[in-house]
Amino acid sequence: MTLTDTSVCVYEGGPAVTVRSGKTGEQYGLCASCADSTDRTDAVSEVMEGFRTRMREAGRLDERIEVFINAVIVCAPLAPGSDPLAGISAVFLYLAKRTGVEAEVTA
């Protein structure tokens, strides 16, 4: 299903270089910059959702940990460099200290 012109970036309005499909199957276009950002966000989300699942299974998932995980998902894709895992590591440790969950999430 196509809701928008896939030749145009859905976020910035410039020429699209790739077409993606959303969770419900809708197609949309992305420019190179937005495609890179989306790839980073998807990679970080996949890792952090696995972490969320492990914390839940261990009985350690509370509101503070949820907020922490969501903050990493938002911030890590913005970290410099091309390796999403390096971005996760840097942001993970920084936010863990700032939010007071370091002991819970690094154990």
CNS distance restraints for C-alpha pairs under 8 A (distance, minus, plus):
assign (resid   1 and name CA) (resid  25 and name CA) 6.20 0.50 0.50
assign (resid   1 and name CA) (resid  26 and name CA) 4.74 0.50 0.50
assign (resid   1 and name CA) (resid  27 and name CA) 6.07 0.50 0.50
assign (resid   2 and name CA) (resid   6 and name CA) 7.53 0.50 0.50
assign (resid   2 and name CA) (resid  26 and name CA) 5.37 0.50 0.50
assign (resid   2 and name CA) (resid  27 and name CA) 4.88 0.50 0.50
assign (resid   2 and name CA) (resid  28 and name CA) 6.87 0.50 0.50
assign (resid   3 and name CA) (resid  26 and name CA) 6.53 0.50 0.50
assign (resid   3 and name CA) (resid  27 and name CA) 6.85 0.50 0.50
assign (resid   3 and name CA) (resid  28 and name CA) 7.37 0.50 0.50
assign (resid   4 and name CA) (resid  10 and name CA) 7.49 0.50 0.50
assign (resid   4 and name CA) (resid  27 and name CA) 7.51 0.50 0.50
assign (resid   4 and name CA) (resid  28 and name CA) 6.20 0.50 0.50
assign (resid   5 and name CA) (resid  28 and name CA) 7.11 0.50 0.50
assign (resid   5 and name CA) (resid  29 and name CA) 7.22 0.50 0.50
assign (resid   6 and name CA) (resid  10 and name CA) 7.71 0.50 0.50
assign (resid   6 and name CA) (resid  16 and name CA) 6.91 0.50 0.50
assign (resid   6 and name CA) (resid  19 and name CA) 6.24 0.50 0.50
assign (resid   6 and name CA) (resid  27 and name CA) 6.94 0.50 0.50
assign (resid   6 and name CA) (resid  28 and name CA) 4.95 0.50 0.50
assign (resid   6 and name CA) (resid  29 and name CA) 4.21 0.50 0.50
assign (resid   6 and name CA) (resid  30 and name CA) 7.85 0.50 0.50
assign (resid   7 and name CA) (resid  15 and name CA) 6.04 0.50 0.50
assign (resid   7 and name CA) (resid  16 and name CA) 5.01 0.50 0.50
assign (resid   7 and name CA) (resid  17 and name CA) 7.61 0.50 0.50
assign (resid   7 and name CA) (resid  19 and name CA) 7.89 0.50 0.50
assign (resid   7 and name CA) (resid  29 and name CA) 5.81 0.50 0.50
assign (resid   8 and name CA) (resid  13 and name CA) 5.55 0.50 0.50
assign (resid   8 and name CA) (resid  14 and name CA) 5.57 0.50 0.50
assign (resid   8 and name CA) (resid  15 and name CA) 4.71 0.50 0.50
assign (resid   8 and name CA) (resid  16 and name CA) 4.67 0.50 0.50
assign (resid   8 and name CA) (resid  29 and name CA) 5.51 0.50 0.50
assign (resid   8 and name CA) (resid  30 and name CA) 6.89 0.50 0.50
assign (resid   8 and name CA) (resid  31 and name CA) 7.57 0.50 0.50
assign (resid   9 and name CA) (resid  13 and name CA) 4.77 0.50 0.50
assign (resid   9 and name CA) (resid  14 and name CA) 5.40 0.50 0.50
assign (resid   9 and name CA) (resid  15 and name CA) 5.86 0.50 0.50
assign (resid   9 and name CA) (resid  16 and name CA) 4.73 0.50 0.50
assign (resid   9 and name CA) (resid  28 and name CA) 7.37 0.50 0.50
assign (resid   9 and name CA) (resid  29 and name CA) 4.68 0.50 0.50
assign (resid   9 and name CA) (resid  30 and name CA) 4.16 0.50 0.50
assign (resid   9 and name CA) (resid  31 and name CA) 5.20 0.50 0.50
assign (resid   9 and name CA) (resid  34 and name CA) 7.88 0.50 0.50
assign (resid  10 and name CA) (resid  28 and name CA) 6.23 0.50 0.50
assign (resid  10 and name CA) (resid  29 and name CA) 5.67 0.50 0.50
assign (resid  10 and name CA) (resid  30 and name CA) 6.11 0.50 0.50
assign (resid  11 and name CA) (resid  30 and name CA) 7.29 0.50 0.50
assign (resid  11 and name CA) (resid  34 and name CA) 7.40 0.50 0.50
assign (resid  12 and name CA) (resid  31 and name CA) 7.64 0.50 0.50
assign (resid  14 and name CA) (resid  31 and name CA) 6.64 0.50 0.50
assign (resid  15 and name CA) (resid  30 and name CA) 7.73 0.50 0.50
assign (resid  15 and name CA) (resid  31 and name CA) 6.03 0.50 0.50
assign (resid  16 and name CA) (resid  29 and name CA) 5.12 0.50 0.50
assign (resid  16 and name CA) (resid  30 and name CA) 4.69 0.50 0.50
assign (resid  16 and name CA) (resid  31 and name CA) 4.28 0.50 0.50
assign (resid  16 and name CA) (resid  32 and name CA) 7.31 0.50 0.50
assign (resid  17 and name CA) (resid  29 and name CA) 7.20 0.50 0.50
assign (resid  17 and name CA) (resid  30 and name CA) 6.08 0.50 0.50
assign (resid  17 and name CA) (resid  31 and name CA) 5.13 0.50 0.50
assign (resid  17 and name CA) (resid  32 and name CA) 5.99 0.50 0.50
assign (resid  18 and name CA) (resid  29 and name CA) 5.76 0.50 0.50
assign (resid  18 and name CA) (resid  30 and name CA) 5.49 0.50 0.50
assign (resid  18 and name CA) (resid  31 and name CA) 6.80 0.50 0.50
assign (resid  18 and name CA) (resid  32 and name CA) 7.65 0.50 0.50
assign (resid  18 and name CA) (resid  35 and name CA) 7.33 0.50 0.50
assign (resid  19 and name CA) (resid  27 and name CA) 6.54 0.50 0.50
assign (resid  19 and name CA) (resid  28 and name CA) 5.52 0.50 0.50
assign (resid  19 and name CA) (resid  29 and name CA) 4.41 0.50 0.50
assign (resid  19 and name CA) (resid  30 and name CA) 6.21 0.50 0.50
assign (resid  20 and name CA) (resid  27 and name CA) 5.52 0.50 0.50
assign (resid  20 and name CA) (resid  28 and name CA) 5.51 0.50 0.50
assign (resid  20 and name CA) (resid  29 and name CA) 6.31 0.50 0.50
assign (resid  20 and name CA) (resid  30 and name CA) 7.44 0.50 0.50
assign (resid  21 and name CA) (resid  25 and name CA) 5.31 0.50 0.50
assign (resid  21 and name CA) (resid  26 and name CA) 5.34 0.50 0.50
assign (resid  21 and name CA) (resid  27 and name CA) 4.34 0.50 0.50
assign (resid  21 and name CA) (resid  28 and name CA) 6.40 0.50 0.50
assign (resid  22 and name CA) (resid  26 and name CA) 5.23 0.50 0.50
assign (resid  22 and name CA) (resid  27 and name CA) 6.29 0.50 0.50
assign (resid  22 and name CA) (resid  28 and name CA) 7.73 0.50 0.50
assign (resid  30 and name CA) (resid  34 and name CA) 5.70 0.50 0.50
assign (resid  30 and name CA) (resid  35 and name CA) 5.47 0.50 0.50
assign (resid  31 and name CA) (resid  35 and name CA) 5.98 0.50 0.50
assign (resid  32 and name CA) (resid  36 and name CA) 6.19 0.50 0.50
assign (resid  33 and name CA) (resid  37 and name CA) 6.29 0.50 0.50
assign (resid  34 and name CA) (resid  38 and name CA) 5.97 0.50 0.50
assign (resid  35 and name CA) (resid  39 and name CA) 6.08 0.50 0.50
assign (resid  36 and name CA) (resid  40 and name CA) 6.25 0.50 0.50
assign (resid  37 and name CA) (resid  41 and name CA) 6.17 0.50 0.50
assign (resid  37 and name CA) (resid  77 and name CA) 6.78 0.50 0.50
assign (resid  37 and name CA) (resid  78 and name CA) 8.00 0.50 0.50
assign (resid  38 and name CA) (resid  42 and name CA) 6.04 0.50 0.50
assign (resid  39 and name CA) (resid  43 and name CA) 6.18 0.50 0.50
assign (resid  40 and name CA) (resid  44 and name CA) 6.18 0.50 0.50
assign (resid  40 and name CA) (resid  77 and name CA) 5.15 0.50 0.50
assign (resid  40 and name CA) (resid  84 and name CA) 5.95 0.50 0.50
assign (resid  41 and name CA) (resid  45 and name CA) 5.96 0.50 0.50
assign (resid  41 and name CA) (resid  73 and name CA) 6.89 0.50 0.50
assign (resid  41 and name CA) (resid  74 and name CA) 7.63 0.50 0.50
assign (resid  41 and name CA) (resid  76 and name CA) 7.78 0.50 0.50
assign (resid  41 and name CA) (resid  77 and name CA) 5.35 0.50 0.50
assign (resid  42 and name CA) (resid  46 and name CA) 6.16 0.50 0.50
assign (resid  43 and name CA) (resid  47 and name CA) 6.51 0.50 0.50
assign (resid  43 and name CA) (resid  84 and name CA) 6.62 0.50 0.50
assign (resid  44 and name CA) (resid  48 and name CA) 6.10 0.50 0.50
assign (resid  44 and name CA) (resid  73 and name CA) 5.92 0.50 0.50
assign (resid  44 and name CA) (resid  76 and name CA) 6.87 0.50 0.50
assign (resid  44 and name CA) (resid  77 and name CA) 6.79 0.50 0.50
assign (resid  44 and name CA) (resid  84 and name CA) 6.35 0.50 0.50
assign (resid  44 and name CA) (resid  85 and name CA) 7.30 0.50 0.50
assign (resid  44 and name CA) (resid  88 and name CA) 6.78 0.50 0.50
assign (resid  45 and name CA) (resid  49 and name CA) 5.82 0.50 0.50
assign (resid  45 and name CA) (resid  73 and name CA) 5.66 0.50 0.50
assign (resid  46 and name CA) (resid  50 and name CA) 6.43 0.50 0.50
assign (resid  47 and name CA) (resid  51 and name CA) 6.44 0.50 0.50
assign (resid  48 and name CA) (resid  52 and name CA) 6.07 0.50 0.50
assign (resid  48 and name CA) (resid  69 and name CA) 6.47 0.50 0.50
assign (resid  48 and name CA) (resid  72 and name CA) 7.74 0.50 0.50
assign (resid  48 and name CA) (resid  73 and name CA) 6.89 0.50 0.50
assign (resid  49 and name CA) (resid  53 and name CA) 6.20 0.50 0.50
assign (resid  50 and name CA) (resid  54 and name CA) 6.32 0.50 0.50
assign (resid  51 and name CA) (resid  55 and name CA) 6.18 0.50 0.50
assign (resid  52 and name CA) (resid  56 and name CA) 6.13 0.50 0.50
assign (resid  52 and name CA) (resid  61 and name CA) 7.21 0.50 0.50
assign (resid  52 and name CA) (resid  66 and name CA) 7.63 0.50 0.50
assign (resid  52 and name CA) (resid  69 and name CA) 7.14 0.50 0.50
assign (resid  53 and name CA) (resid  57 and name CA) 6.13 0.50 0.50
assign (resid  54 and name CA) (resid  58 and name CA) 6.16 0.50 0.50
assign (resid  55 and name CA) (resid  59 and name CA) 6.29 0.50 0.50
assign (resid  55 and name CA) (resid  60 and name CA) 5.16 0.50 0.50
assign (resid  55 and name CA) (resid  61 and name CA) 5.13 0.50 0.50
assign (resid  56 and name CA) (resid  60 and name CA) 5.85 0.50 0.50
assign (resid  56 and name CA) (resid  61 and name CA) 4.81 0.50 0.50
assign (resid  60 and name CA) (resid 104 and name CA) 7.72 0.50 0.50
assign (resid  61 and name CA) (resid  65 and name CA) 5.81 0.50 0.50
assign (resid  61 and name CA) (resid  66 and name CA) 6.79 0.50 0.50
assign (resid  62 and name CA) (resid  66 and name CA) 6.24 0.50 0.50
assign (resid  63 and name CA) (resid  67 and name CA) 6.20 0.50 0.50
assign (resid  64 and name CA) (resid  68 and name CA) 6.17 0.50 0.50
assign (resid  64 and name CA) (resid  99 and name CA) 7.93 0.50 0.50
assign (resid  64 and name CA) (resid 101 and name CA) 7.32 0.50 0.50
assign (resid  65 and name CA) (resid  69 and name CA) 6.09 0.50 0.50
assign (resid  65 and name CA) (resid 101 and name CA) 7.01 0.50 0.50
assign (resid  65 and name CA) (resid 105 and name CA) 7.84 0.50 0.50
assign (resid  66 and name CA) (resid  70 and name CA) 6.17 0.50 0.50
assign (resid  67 and name CA) (resid  71 and name CA) 6.12 0.50 0.50
assign (resid  68 and name CA) (resid  72 and name CA) 6.33 0.50 0.50
assign (resid  68 and name CA) (resid  95 and name CA) 7.01 0.50 0.50
assign (resid  68 and name CA) (resid  96 and name CA) 7.15 0.50 0.50
assign (resid  68 and name CA) (resid  99 and name CA) 7.15 0.50 0.50
assign (resid  68 and name CA) (resid 101 and name CA) 7.84 0.50 0.50
assign (resid  69 and name CA) (resid  73 and name CA) 6.33 0.50 0.50
assign (resid  70 and name CA) (resid  74 and name CA) 6.33 0.50 0.50
assign (resid  71 and name CA) (resid  75 and name CA) 6.00 0.50 0.50
assign (resid  71 and name CA) (resid  95 and name CA) 7.79 0.50 0.50
assign (resid  72 and name CA) (resid  76 and name CA) 5.43 0.50 0.50
assign (resid  72 and name CA) (resid  88 and name CA) 6.84 0.50 0.50
assign (resid  72 and name CA) (resid  91 and name CA) 6.26 0.50 0.50
assign (resid  72 and name CA) (resid  92 and name CA) 6.11 0.50 0.50
assign (resid  72 and name CA) (resid  95 and name CA) 7.43 0.50 0.50
assign (resid  73 and name CA) (resid  77 and name CA) 7.21 0.50 0.50
assign (resid  74 and name CA) (resid  78 and name CA) 7.85 0.50 0.50
assign (resid  75 and name CA) (resid  79 and name CA) 7.02 0.50 0.50
assign (resid  75 and name CA) (resid  91 and name CA) 6.84 0.50 0.50
assign (resid  76 and name CA) (resid  84 and name CA) 7.21 0.50 0.50
assign (resid  76 and name CA) (resid  87 and name CA) 5.02 0.50 0.50
assign (resid  76 and name CA) (resid  88 and name CA) 5.07 0.50 0.50
assign (resid  76 and name CA) (resid  90 and name CA) 7.83 0.50 0.50
assign (resid  76 and name CA) (resid  91 and name CA) 5.69 0.50 0.50
assign (resid  76 and name CA) (resid  92 and name CA) 7.88 0.50 0.50
assign (resid  77 and name CA) (resid  84 and name CA) 6.57 0.50 0.50
assign (resid  77 and name CA) (resid  87 and name CA) 6.66 0.50 0.50
assign (resid  77 and name CA) (resid  88 and name CA) 7.78 0.50 0.50
assign (resid  78 and name CA) (resid  87 and name CA) 7.74 0.50 0.50
assign (resid  79 and name CA) (resid  87 and name CA) 5.13 0.50 0.50
assign (resid  79 and name CA) (resid  90 and name CA) 7.98 0.50 0.50
assign (resid  79 and name CA) (resid  91 and name CA) 7.60 0.50 0.50
assign (resid  80 and name CA) (resid  87 and name CA) 7.13 0.50 0.50
assign (resid  81 and name CA) (resid  86 and name CA) 7.95 0.50 0.50
assign (resid  81 and name CA) (resid  87 and name CA) 7.50 0.50 0.50
assign (resid  83 and name CA) (resid  87 and name CA) 6.57 0.50 0.50
assign (resid  84 and name CA) (resid  88 and name CA) 6.17 0.50 0.50
assign (resid  85 and name CA) (resid  89 and name CA) 6.19 0.50 0.50
assign (resid  86 and name CA) (resid  90 and name CA) 6.26 0.50 0.50
assign (resid  87 and name CA) (resid  91 and name CA) 6.09 0.50 0.50
assign (resid  88 and name CA) (resid  92 and name CA) 5.53 0.50 0.50
assign (resid  89 and name CA) (resid  93 and name CA) 6.21 0.50 0.50
assign (resid  90 and name CA) (resid  94 and name CA) 6.26 0.50 0.50
assign (resid  91 and name CA) (resid  95 and name CA) 5.87 0.50 0.50
assign (resid  92 and name CA) (resid  96 and name CA) 5.92 0.50 0.50
assign (resid  93 and name CA) (resid  97 and name CA) 6.37 0.50 0.50
assign (resid  93 and name CA) (resid 102 and name CA) 7.44 0.50 0.50
assign (resid  94 and name CA) (resid  98 and name CA) 6.38 0.50 0.50
assign (resid  95 and name CA) (resid  99 and name CA) 5.83 0.50 0.50
assign (resid  96 and name CA) (resid 100 and name CA) 6.03 0.50 0.50
assign (resid  96 and name CA) (resid 101 and name CA) 5.14 0.50 0.50
assign (resid  96 and name CA) (resid 102 and name CA) 4.46 0.50 0.50
assign (resid  96 and name CA) (resid 105 and name CA) 7.23 0.50 0.50
assign (resid  97 and name CA) (resid 101 and name CA) 6.61 0.50 0.50
assign (resid  97 and name CA) (resid 102 and name CA) 5.31 0.50 0.50
assign (resid 101 and name CA) (resid 105 and name CA) 6.18 0.50 0.50
assign (resid 102 and name CA) (resid 106 and name CA) 5.81 0.50 0.50
assign (resid 103 and name CA) (resid 107 and name CA) 6.00 0.50 0.50
